[in-house]
Amino acid sequence: MSNSHTPLPDSYEGLHNRALVAARTGDTEGAIVLFRRLTDRLSQLSEPILQRRPDLRDLHQQARLELTGLLASEGRYAEALEVEQVLLRTHPHNSEAWRRDLAVLRVAKGEVEAGLAELQTLADSNPNLPGIWLVLGRENLLAGRLAESERALERARAVCPKDDADTLAQIHLQRFLLYKEMKQLDDALSAWEEAAKLKPEVGKTVDEVVSTLIEAGRYSQAQSYVARNDNALQAGFEQGLIASLTGKPIDARDAWRQVAKLDPDKFEYGHDAWVEAVLRLGDPDPALEWLQDSLAKHGTPRSLLLSGIGWAMRQDVEMAAILFQQAIHLMRRERPPRQKLDGADWRLLDSLVADDEMKAKLKPYFAVVETLWG
């Protein structure tokens, strides 16, 4: 809006501003309430008024999309579907975009067959648009349909203009994730390299390549990618992890000490690597002190998990359990949703916490495969 005056709080613009501020400051529920009030009011405007005020028609579309995004981020896919569905009627000129979004929401909600069928129909109707094939490939991958994902991504790659570096990079990143899932690591690495050539920002995801190679036991190859990581928090942590896994505990601790000396607030990303390096040195207090403010601003499943491990190291099983449950709550909203923390996370906790009785209480939060040896 180009109004020079400050809008009244209950005006359309005022409600919109208040909703955006609430969302930005973490009051998601408050933002949803405000966006609902705004969209309800805008949906009641008559056509003559909208013709005189096209800015209100645009605001209605924008507010519904913002509300849809908030609801989806909370895992409330059925509500998100209802909110965006109205745009098919109010803004029919963009119907293909709405149909694509609604199909994705259906898949996320659990209506996998219906959602994927709709995406396939849209792709078949627009065979030369790489974007819809990319979405189809991504959604099939999330649904575990790897062959269908590969076909869609190859089609996206074939029809994408060679000068569209952004879309091509996204296609190759999806191919990296696909081939990683298929355990075709060389193909995954090739896809990631293609994406990195097209878009320098892809270099910020090199830690995903490193962790994939470490998981596969390809340590020397992982080391070569660590050298390409510009983020000192991640690179130092990974350096220590590779040293630890290859029988060099002194080198590992030296690398983690160097990371621990850095100020995580001076880095744009890689904070979880700093926290884990500190925890692996055995004293959780510096990490917990930093996390105290950080979690309130942007708690992720990983940071909540690491915080929980830190409290377990401090012998506070109740606090650890609360944080693990919060991490799982967020993971249930991810795609695909996860119901428990990873077995690798359990191994980290197991290596840092000595108290067997405490570990027995926390084990149910983790996806641990039981064996004869427990």
Secondary structure as UniProt FT lines:
FT   TURN            9..10
FT   HELIX           12..24
FT   TURN            25..26
FT   HELIX           28..43
FT   HELIX           47..52
FT   HELIX           54..73
FT   TURN            74..75
FT   HELIX           77..85
FT   HELIX           87..90
FT   HELIX           92..94
FT   HELIX           95..109
FT   HELIX           112..125
FT   TURN            127..128
FT   HELIX           130..142
FT   TURN            143..144
FT   HELIX           146..159
FT   TURN            162..163
FT   HELIX           165..181
FT   TURN            182..183
FT   HELIX           185..198
FT   HELIX           200..205
FT   HELIX           206..215
FT   TURN            216..217
FT   HELIX           219..226
FT   TURN            227..228
FT   HELIX           232..245
FT   TURN            246..247
FT   HELIX           249..260
FT   HELIX           264..266
FT   HELIX           271..280
FT   TURN            281..282
FT   HELIX           285..298
FT   HELIX           301..313
FT   TURN            314..315
FT   HELIX           317..331
FT   TURN            332..333
FT   HELIX           343..352
FT   HELIX           356..362
FT   HELIX           363..365
FT   TURN            372..373
//
